[in-house]
């Protein structure tokens, strides 16, 4: 059984996901903001002489169905090292929304390591919990899990409507475009990057290979798409980062040459996650992709784009001298 300590070293944990912000509105959204969660907890704790705040862990923009959150894992490391023996949350939904894993943390890991969990709004304090509290925790976790499933369905439906309306819903825009200032679901041309895209298409029509184009861009000091996004203040990340400045590659050039976004066509819904509990991304069947033409202003003409696709098709079939297709 959990031991009642004279003094608890506590971590305040707060979390808010993007899905929460989409689903919530008005006073509920405001009360669950990161700032107000912290204010609420600190106001509750100010008269608790047996609790000392050691750390405040914040996961802003992370779903409750996945416990592999940066600040949550840092808090768990503090528990393992003995730095804290108490966790305080506004309610159990902030701790997590996945029934099975939430139960493992609360009923196993926290219980056997003597970790006190306080969920203020739910009236839960594990050092004083009774059998009815055990049932209450189980029911709360089930409700939170069910809520997450329902919210996932609503969010997916909402995003699908946006795709069909030709609205861009990606986190980062294709190289050559930026999100319109007055409408982040609309793409507008980034003049500097668009000029680079035009050069890439022109050089390909002149007979250059993708590798040759990549080397020329690097030699000219043109930032790669990733580095350009970073230079514009975007927090762009990829699993292929090595710590060094990324250079242009033939793969990056080919992606630009084959992307119909540059003729104003949006293709979205190519990848998805099977459900709200599985974080693995899969590729949808092509009949599930959403294609909208004339969704935004093109950078290259459809004629030039089609000529380049012919060249790319011929690349593996003909000699270099035969690969030039004149506009």
Secondary structure by P-SEA (a helix, b strand, c coil): ccccccccbbbbbbbccaaaaaacccaaaaaacaaaaaaaaaaaaccccccccccccccccccccccccaaaaaaaaaaaaccccbbbcccccccccccaaaaaaacccccccbbbbbbcccccccccccaaaaaaaaaaaaaaaaaaaaaaaaaaaaaaaaaaaccccccccccccccccccccbbbbaaaaaaaaaaaaaaaaacccaaaaaaaaaaaccccaaaaaaaacccccccccccccccccaaaaaaaaacccccccccccccccccccccbbbbcccccbbbbcccccccccaaaaaaaaaaaaaccccccccccccc
